[in-house]
Amino acid sequence: MTTIRKAGALIINDKKLLIVKPKGKPYFINPGGKYEAGETAENCLRRELKEELQVNVTSMKHFKTYTVDKAAHSNHPLILELYFVKISGKIIPSSEIAIFQWMSKADFDARKFNTPSSFEKYIPDLIKEGAI
């Protein structure tokens, strides 16, 4: 089975994580997406964040890489490379994004948003780091 490789943006403001819900999909996920051929993580996130949210990446730093048995919107395994990302510009969801939200630790603990299993792996790490 083909493994999916994605770069995910951890955009944090006031200890809240930006999450997006793609149109027609059940889960809120991190902004970002699949790499195109030959693309670096920085290029991928710059492209995806511009496409999805109309914002520019001003800086990014690798957080951690996670392997998940099943990607959020498919049955394929996933390698998720997460980066702390700073952005500029007003967030304006594109036609592929239904809505965006800011998720706090309390929201995660209460399971306020429908999120994929990958969140169970890395949100506790973000909480330990004091990021959210």
Rosetta constraint file for C-alpha pairs under 8 A:
AtomPair CA 1 CA 76 HARMONIC 6.61 0.50
AtomPair CA 1 CA 77 HARMONIC 7.75 0.50
AtomPair CA 2 CA 76 HARMONIC 6.37 0.50
AtomPair CA 2 CA 77 HARMONIC 7.24 0.50
AtomPair CA 3 CA 76 HARMONIC 5.86 0.50
AtomPair CA 3 CA 77 HARMONIC 4.90 0.50
AtomPair CA 3 CA 78 HARMONIC 5.57 0.50
AtomPair CA 3 CA 79 HARMONIC 7.11 0.50
AtomPair CA 4 CA 34 HARMONIC 7.30 0.50
AtomPair CA 4 CA 71 HARMONIC 7.51 0.50
AtomPair CA 4 CA 76 HARMONIC 6.58 0.50
AtomPair CA 4 CA 77 HARMONIC 6.16 0.50
AtomPair CA 4 CA 78 HARMONIC 4.75 0.50
AtomPair CA 4 CA 79 HARMONIC 6.18 0.50
AtomPair CA 5 CA 34 HARMONIC 5.90 0.50
AtomPair CA 5 CA 35 HARMONIC 6.69 0.50
AtomPair CA 5 CA 78 HARMONIC 5.84 0.50
AtomPair CA 5 CA 79 HARMONIC 4.77 0.50
AtomPair CA 5 CA 80 HARMONIC 6.11 0.50
AtomPair CA 5 CA 81 HARMONIC 7.75 0.50
AtomPair CA 6 CA 32 HARMONIC 7.19 0.50
AtomPair CA 6 CA 33 HARMONIC 5.10 0.50
AtomPair CA 6 CA 34 HARMONIC 4.34 0.50
AtomPair CA 6 CA 35 HARMONIC 6.02 0.50
AtomPair CA 6 CA 78 HARMONIC 7.45 0.50
AtomPair CA 6 CA 79 HARMONIC 6.33 0.50
AtomPair CA 6 CA 80 HARMONIC 5.09 0.50
AtomPair CA 6 CA 81 HARMONIC 6.20 0.50
AtomPair CA 7 CA 32 HARMONIC 5.62 0.50
AtomPair CA 7 CA 33 HARMONIC 5.61 0.50
AtomPair CA 7 CA 34 HARMONIC 6.50 0.50
AtomPair CA 7 CA 35 HARMONIC 7.09 0.50
AtomPair CA 7 CA 41 HARMONIC 6.04 0.50
AtomPair CA 7 CA 44 HARMONIC 6.90 0.50
AtomPair CA 7 CA 45 HARMONIC 6.55 0.50
AtomPair CA 7 CA 80 HARMONIC 5.97 0.50
AtomPair CA 7 CA 81 HARMONIC 4.84 0.50
AtomPair CA 7 CA 82 HARMONIC 5.94 0.50
AtomPair CA 7 CA 83 HARMONIC 7.49 0.50
AtomPair CA 8 CA 30 HARMONIC 5.72 0.50
AtomPair CA 8 CA 31 HARMONIC 5.91 0.50
AtomPair CA 8 CA 32 HARMONIC 4.57 0.50
AtomPair CA 8 CA 33 HARMONIC 6.49 0.50
AtomPair CA 8 CA 45 HARMONIC 7.30 0.50
AtomPair CA 8 CA 80 HARMONIC 6.67 0.50
AtomPair CA 8 CA 81 HARMONIC 6.01 0.50
AtomPair CA 8 CA 82 HARMONIC 4.72 0.50
AtomPair CA 8 CA 83 HARMONIC 6.25 0.50
AtomPair CA 9 CA 30 HARMONIC 5.98 0.50
AtomPair CA 9 CA 31 HARMONIC 5.50 0.50
AtomPair CA 9 CA 32 HARMONIC 5.74 0.50
AtomPair CA 9 CA 45 HARMONIC 7.03 0.50
AtomPair CA 9 CA 82 HARMONIC 5.98 0.50
AtomPair CA 9 CA 83 HARMONIC 5.26 0.50
AtomPair CA 9 CA 84 HARMONIC 6.10 0.50
AtomPair CA 9 CA 85 HARMONIC 5.76 0.50
AtomPair CA 10 CA 17 HARMONIC 6.62 0.50
AtomPair CA 10 CA 18 HARMONIC 7.05 0.50
AtomPair CA 10 CA 30 HARMONIC 6.85 0.50
AtomPair CA 10 CA 31 HARMONIC 7.83 0.50
AtomPair CA 10 CA 82 HARMONIC 6.66 0.50
AtomPair CA 10 CA 83 HARMONIC 5.69 0.50
AtomPair CA 10 CA 84 HARMONIC 4.64 0.50
AtomPair CA 10 CA 85 HARMONIC 5.72 0.50
AtomPair CA 11 CA 17 HARMONIC 5.78 0.50
AtomPair CA 11 CA 18 HARMONIC 5.45 0.50
AtomPair CA 11 CA 84 HARMONIC 6.16 0.50
AtomPair CA 11 CA 85 HARMONIC 5.31 0.50
AtomPair CA 11 CA 86 HARMONIC 6.36 0.50
AtomPair CA 11 CA 87 HARMONIC 7.73 0.50
AtomPair CA 12 CA 16 HARMONIC 5.33 0.50
AtomPair CA 12 CA 17 HARMONIC 4.60 0.50
AtomPair CA 12 CA 18 HARMONIC 6.22 0.50
AtomPair CA 12 CA 84 HARMONIC 7.82 0.50
AtomPair CA 12 CA 85 HARMONIC 7.94 0.50
AtomPair CA 12 CA 131 HARMONIC 7.40 0.50
AtomPair CA 12 CA 132 HARMONIC 7.55 0.50
AtomPair CA 13 CA 17 HARMONIC 6.66 0.50
AtomPair CA 13 CA 18 HARMONIC 7.80 0.50
AtomPair CA 14 CA 132 HARMONIC 7.91 0.50
AtomPair CA 15 CA 104 HARMONIC 6.49 0.50
AtomPair CA 15 CA 105 HARMONIC 7.93 0.50
AtomPair CA 15 CA 131 HARMONIC 5.78 0.50
AtomPair CA 15 CA 132 HARMONIC 4.08 0.50
AtomPair CA 16 CA 102 HARMONIC 5.38 0.50
AtomPair CA 16 CA 103 HARMONIC 5.07 0.50
AtomPair CA 16 CA 104 HARMONIC 4.51 0.50
AtomPair CA 16 CA 105 HARMONIC 7.37 0.50
AtomPair CA 16 CA 132 HARMONIC 5.52 0.50
AtomPair CA 17 CA 102 HARMONIC 5.25 0.50
AtomPair CA 17 CA 103 HARMONIC 4.98 0.50
AtomPair CA 17 CA 104 HARMONIC 6.46 0.50
AtomPair CA 17 CA 132 HARMONIC 6.89 0.50
AtomPair CA 18 CA 30 HARMONIC 6.95 0.50
AtomPair CA 18 CA 31 HARMONIC 7.76 0.50
AtomPair CA 18 CA 100 HARMONIC 6.98 0.50
AtomPair CA 18 CA 101 HARMONIC 5.86 0.50
AtomPair CA 18 CA 102 HARMONIC 4.64 0.50
AtomPair CA 18 CA 103 HARMONIC 6.37 0.50
AtomPair CA 19 CA 28 HARMONIC 5.90 0.50
AtomPair CA 19 CA 29 HARMONIC 5.40 0.50
AtomPair CA 19 CA 30 HARMONIC 4.93 0.50
AtomPair CA 19 CA 31 HARMONIC 6.51 0.50
AtomPair CA 19 CA 100 HARMONIC 5.68 0.50
AtomPair CA 19 CA 101 HARMONIC 5.43 0.50
AtomPair CA 19 CA 102 HARMONIC 6.21 0.50
AtomPair CA 19 CA 103 HARMONIC 6.90 0.50
AtomPair CA 20 CA 28 HARMONIC 5.14 0.50
AtomPair CA 20 CA 29 HARMONIC 5.40 0.50
AtomPair CA 20 CA 30 HARMONIC 6.08 0.50
AtomPair CA 20 CA 31 HARMONIC 6.16 0.50
AtomPair CA 20 CA 97 HARMONIC 6.69 0.50
AtomPair CA 20 CA 98 HARMONIC 7.60 0.50
AtomPair CA 20 CA 99 HARMONIC 5.91 0.50
AtomPair CA 20 CA 100 HARMONIC 4.28 0.50
AtomPair CA 20 CA 101 HARMONIC 6.38 0.50
AtomPair CA 21 CA 25 HARMONIC 6.87 0.50
AtomPair CA 21 CA 26 HARMONIC 7.49 0.50
AtomPair CA 21 CA 27 HARMONIC 6.02 0.50
AtomPair CA 21 CA 28 HARMONIC 4.29 0.50
AtomPair CA 21 CA 29 HARMONIC 6.25 0.50
AtomPair CA 21 CA 97 HARMONIC 5.87 0.50
AtomPair CA 21 CA 98 HARMONIC 5.62 0.50
AtomPair CA 21 CA 99 HARMONIC 5.49 0.50
AtomPair CA 21 CA 100 HARMONIC 6.26 0.50
AtomPair CA 22 CA 27 HARMONIC 7.68 0.50
AtomPair CA 22 CA 28 HARMONIC 7.26 0.50
AtomPair CA 22 CA 96 HARMONIC 5.73 0.50
AtomPair CA 22 CA 97 HARMONIC 4.28 0.50
AtomPair CA 22 CA 98 HARMONIC 5.41 0.50
AtomPair CA 22 CA 99 HARMONIC 7.35 0.50
AtomPair CA 23 CA 95 HARMONIC 7.85 0.50
AtomPair CA 23 CA 96 HARMONIC 5.54 0.50
AtomPair CA 23 CA 97 HARMONIC 5.27 0.50
AtomPair CA 23 CA 98 HARMONIC 4.66 0.50
AtomPair CA 24 CA 98 HARMONIC 7.95 0.50
AtomPair CA 25 CA 73 HARMONIC 7.20 0.50
AtomPair CA 26 CA 114 HARMONIC 7.14 0.50
AtomPair CA 27 CA 72 HARMONIC 7.06 0.50
AtomPair CA 27 CA 73 HARMONIC 7.89 0.50
AtomPair CA 27 CA 113 HARMONIC 7.95 0.50
AtomPair CA 27 CA 114 HARMONIC 5.24 0.50
AtomPair CA 27 CA 115 HARMONIC 4.96 0.50
AtomPair CA 27 CA 116 HARMONIC 6.19 0.50
AtomPair CA 28 CA 113 HARMONIC 6.87 0.50
AtomPair CA 28 CA 114 HARMONIC 6.03 0.50
AtomPair CA 28 CA 115 HARMONIC 5.13 0.50
AtomPair CA 28 CA 116 HARMONIC 7.46 0.50
AtomPair CA 29 CA 72 HARMONIC 7.84 0.50
AtomPair CA 29 CA 115 HARMONIC 6.47 0.50
AtomPair CA 29 CA 116 HARMONIC 7.31 0.50
AtomPair CA 31 CA 48 HARMONIC 7.48 0.50
AtomPair CA 31 CA 49 HARMONIC 6.65 0.50
AtomPair CA 31 CA 52 HARMONIC 7.40 0.50
AtomPair CA 32 CA 44 HARMONIC 7.49 0.50
AtomPair CA 32 CA 45 HARMONIC 5.65 0.50
AtomPair CA 32 CA 48 HARMONIC 5.31 0.50
AtomPair CA 32 CA 49 HARMONIC 6.27 0.50
AtomPair CA 33 CA 44 HARMONIC 7.26 0.50
AtomPair CA 33 CA 45 HARMONIC 7.38 0.50
AtomPair CA 33 CA 48 HARMONIC 6.27 0.50
AtomPair CA 34 CA 44 HARMONIC 7.45 0.50
AtomPair CA 35 CA 39 HARMONIC 5.96 0.50
AtomPair CA 35 CA 40 HARMONIC 7.56 0.50
AtomPair CA 35 CA 41 HARMONIC 7.46 0.50
AtomPair CA 35 CA 44 HARMONIC 5.74 0.50
AtomPair CA 36 CA 44 HARMONIC 7.23 0.50
AtomPair CA 39 CA 43 HARMONIC 5.93 0.50
AtomPair CA 39 CA 44 HARMONIC 6.10 0.50
AtomPair CA 40 CA 44 HARMONIC 6.09 0.50
AtomPair CA 41 CA 45 HARMONIC 6.10 0.50
AtomPair CA 42 CA 46 HARMONIC 6.04 0.50
AtomPair CA 42 CA 60 HARMONIC 7.51 0.50
AtomPair CA 43 CA 47 HARMONIC 6.11 0.50
AtomPair CA 44 CA 48 HARMONIC 6.01 0.50
AtomPair CA 45 CA 49 HARMONIC 5.76 0.50
AtomPair CA 45 CA 57 HARMONIC 7.61 0.50
AtomPair CA 46 CA 50 HARMONIC 6.14 0.50
AtomPair CA 46 CA 56 HARMONIC 6.55 0.50
AtomPair CA 46 CA 57 HARMONIC 5.71 0.50
AtomPair CA 47 CA 51 HARMONIC 6.15 0.50
AtomPair CA 48 CA 52 HARMONIC 5.86 0.50
AtomPair CA 49 CA 53 HARMONIC 5.39 0.50
AtomPair CA 49 CA 54 HARMONIC 6.46 0.50
AtomPair CA 49 CA 55 HARMONIC 5.95 0.50
AtomPair CA 49 CA 56 HARMONIC 6.87 0.50
AtomPair CA 49 CA 57 HARMONIC 7.49 0.50
AtomPair CA 50 CA 54 HARMONIC 4.35 0.50
AtomPair CA 50 CA 55 HARMONIC 5.05 0.50
AtomPair CA 50 CA 56 HARMONIC 6.07 0.50
AtomPair CA 51 CA 94 HARMONIC 6.68 0.50
AtomPair CA 52 CA 93 HARMONIC 5.84 0.50
AtomPair CA 52 CA 94 HARMONIC 5.03 0.50
AtomPair CA 52 CA 95 HARMONIC 7.82 0.50
AtomPair CA 52 CA 96 HARMONIC 6.77 0.50
AtomPair CA 52 CA 97 HARMONIC 6.52 0.50
AtomPair CA 53 CA 91 HARMONIC 5.30 0.50
AtomPair CA 53 CA 92 HARMONIC 5.01 0.50
AtomPair CA 53 CA 93 HARMONIC 4.53 0.50
AtomPair CA 53 CA 94 HARMONIC 5.84 0.50
AtomPair CA 54 CA 89 HARMONIC 7.44 0.50
AtomPair CA 54 CA 90 HARMONIC 7.39 0.50
AtomPair CA 54 CA 91 HARMONIC 6.19 0.50
AtomPair CA 54 CA 92 HARMONIC 5.66 0.50
AtomPair CA 54 CA 93 HARMONIC 6.95 0.50
AtomPair CA 54 CA 94 HARMONIC 7.21 0.50
AtomPair CA 55 CA 87 HARMONIC 6.33 0.50
AtomPair CA 55 CA 88 HARMONIC 5.84 0.50
AtomPair CA 55 CA 89 HARMONIC 5.06 0.50
AtomPair CA 55 CA 90 HARMONIC 6.47 0.50
AtomPair CA 55 CA 91 HARMONIC 6.10 0.50
AtomPair CA 55 CA 92 HARMONIC 7.73 0.50
AtomPair CA 56 CA 87 HARMONIC 5.39 0.50
AtomPair CA 56 CA 88 HARMONIC 5.26 0.50
AtomPair CA 56 CA 89 HARMONIC 6.51 0.50
AtomPair CA 57 CA 85 HARMONIC 6.76 0.50
AtomPair CA 57 CA 86 HARMONIC 5.96 0.50
AtomPair CA 57 CA 87 HARMONIC 4.53 0.50
AtomPair CA 57 CA 88 HARMONIC 6.52 0.50
AtomPair CA 58 CA 85 HARMONIC 7.55 0.50
AtomPair CA 58 CA 86 HARMONIC 5.48 0.50
AtomPair CA 58 CA 87 HARMONIC 5.22 0.50
AtomPair CA 58 CA 88 HARMONIC 6.47 0.50
AtomPair CA 59 CA 85 HARMONIC 5.79 0.50
AtomPair CA 59 CA 86 HARMONIC 5.18 0.50
AtomPair CA 59 CA 87 HARMONIC 7.18 0.50
AtomPair CA 60 CA 83 HARMONIC 6.11 0.50
AtomPair CA 60 CA 84 HARMONIC 5.42 0.50
AtomPair CA 60 CA 85 HARMONIC 4.35 0.50
AtomPair CA 60 CA 86 HARMONIC 6.28 0.50
AtomPair CA 61 CA 83 HARMONIC 5.30 0.50
AtomPair CA 61 CA 84 HARMONIC 5.20 0.50
AtomPair CA 61 CA 85 HARMONIC 6.68 0.50
AtomPair CA 62 CA 81 HARMONIC 7.70 0.50
AtomPair CA 62 CA 82 HARMONIC 6.22 0.50
AtomPair CA 62 CA 83 HARMONIC 4.32 0.50
AtomPair CA 62 CA 84 HARMONIC 6.32 0.50
AtomPair CA 63 CA 81 HARMONIC 7.84 0.50
AtomPair CA 63 CA 82 HARMONIC 5.53 0.50
AtomPair CA 63 CA 83 HARMONIC 5.02 0.50
AtomPair CA 63 CA 84 HARMONIC 6.26 0.50
AtomPair CA 64 CA 81 HARMONIC 6.25 0.50
AtomPair CA 64 CA 82 HARMONIC 5.56 0.50
AtomPair CA 64 CA 83 HARMONIC 7.26 0.50
AtomPair CA 65 CA 79 HARMONIC 7.00 0.50
AtomPair CA 65 CA 80 HARMONIC 5.60 0.50
AtomPair CA 65 CA 81 HARMONIC 4.32 0.50
AtomPair CA 65 CA 82 HARMONIC 5.96 0.50
AtomPair CA 66 CA 79 HARMONIC 5.79 0.50
AtomPair CA 66 CA 80 HARMONIC 5.14 0.50
AtomPair CA 66 CA 81 HARMONIC 6.45 0.50
AtomPair CA 66 CA 82 HARMONIC 7.96 0.50
AtomPair CA 66 CA 121 HARMONIC 7.74 0.50
AtomPair CA 66 CA 122 HARMONIC 7.72 0.50
AtomPair CA 67 CA 77 HARMONIC 7.44 0.50
AtomPair CA 67 CA 78 HARMONIC 5.70 0.50
AtomPair CA 67 CA 79 HARMONIC 4.60 0.50
AtomPair CA 67 CA 80 HARMONIC 6.26 0.50
AtomPair CA 68 CA 77 HARMONIC 5.82 0.50
AtomPair CA 68 CA 78 HARMONIC 5.06 0.50
AtomPair CA 68 CA 79 HARMONIC 6.43 0.50
AtomPair CA 68 CA 80 HARMONIC 7.63 0.50
AtomPair CA 68 CA 117 HARMONIC 7.89 0.50
AtomPair CA 68 CA 118 HARMONIC 6.19 0.50
AtomPair CA 69 CA 76 HARMONIC 7.23 0.50
AtomPair CA 69 CA 77 HARMONIC 4.62 0.50
AtomPair CA 69 CA 78 HARMONIC 6.44 0.50
AtomPair CA 70 CA 74 HARMONIC 6.71 0.50
AtomPair CA 70 CA 75 HARMONIC 5.22 0.50
AtomPair CA 70 CA 76 HARMONIC 5.17 0.50
AtomPair CA 70 CA 77 HARMONIC 4.47 0.50
AtomPair CA 70 CA 78 HARMONIC 6.05 0.50
AtomPair CA 71 CA 75 HARMONIC 6.22 0.50
AtomPair CA 71 CA 76 HARMONIC 5.79 0.50
AtomPair CA 71 CA 77 HARMONIC 5.73 0.50
AtomPair CA 71 CA 78 HARMONIC 5.16 0.50
AtomPair CA 71 CA 116 HARMONIC 7.90 0.50
AtomPair CA 71 CA 118 HARMONIC 7.87 0.50
AtomPair CA 72 CA 116 HARMONIC 5.33 0.50
AtomPair CA 72 CA 117 HARMONIC 7.48 0.50
AtomPair CA 72 CA 118 HARMONIC 7.74 0.50
AtomPair CA 93 CA 97 HARMONIC 5.52 0.50
AtomPair CA 93 CA 98 HARMONIC 7.30 0.50
AtomPair CA 93 CA 99 HARMONIC 6.90 0.50
AtomPair CA 93 CA 100 HARMONIC 7.38 0.50
AtomPair CA 103 CA 107 HARMONIC 5.72 0.50
AtomPair CA 103 CA 108 HARMONIC 6.76 0.50
AtomPair CA 104 CA 108 HARMONIC 6.32 0.50
AtomPair CA 104 CA 132 HARMONIC 6.16 0.50
AtomPair CA 105 CA 109 HARMONIC 6.08 0.50
AtomPair CA 105 CA 127 HARMONIC 7.09 0.50
AtomPair CA 105 CA 132 HARMONIC 5.69 0.50
AtomPair CA 106 CA 110 HARMONIC 6.06 0.50
AtomPair CA 107 CA 111 HARMONIC 5.94 0.50
AtomPair CA 107 CA 112 HARMONIC 5.09 0.50
AtomPair CA 107 CA 113 HARMONIC 7.26 0.50
AtomPair CA 108 CA 112 HARMONIC 6.33 0.50
AtomPair CA 108 CA 113 HARMONIC 7.36 0.50
AtomPair CA 108 CA 123 HARMONIC 7.96 0.50
AtomPair CA 115 CA 119 HARMONIC 6.53 0.50
AtomPair CA 116 CA 120 HARMONIC 7.84 0.50
AtomPair CA 117 CA 121 HARMONIC 7.23 0.50
AtomPair CA 118 CA 122 HARMONIC 6.69 0.50
AtomPair CA 119 CA 123 HARMONIC 5.40 0.50
AtomPair CA 120 CA 124 HARMONIC 6.88 0.50
AtomPair CA 121 CA 125 HARMONIC 7.40 0.50
AtomPair CA 122 CA 126 HARMONIC 6.35 0.50
AtomPair CA 123 CA 127 HARMONIC 6.20 0.50
AtomPair CA 124 CA 128 HARMONIC 6.16 0.50
AtomPair CA 125 CA 129 HARMONIC 6.23 0.50
AtomPair CA 126 CA 130 HARMONIC 6.32 0.50
AtomPair CA 126 CA 131 HARMONIC 5.32 0.50
AtomPair CA 126 CA 132 HARMONIC 6.18 0.50
AtomPair CA 127 CA 131 HARMONIC 5.87 0.50
AtomPair CA 127 CA 132 HARMONIC 5.31 0.50
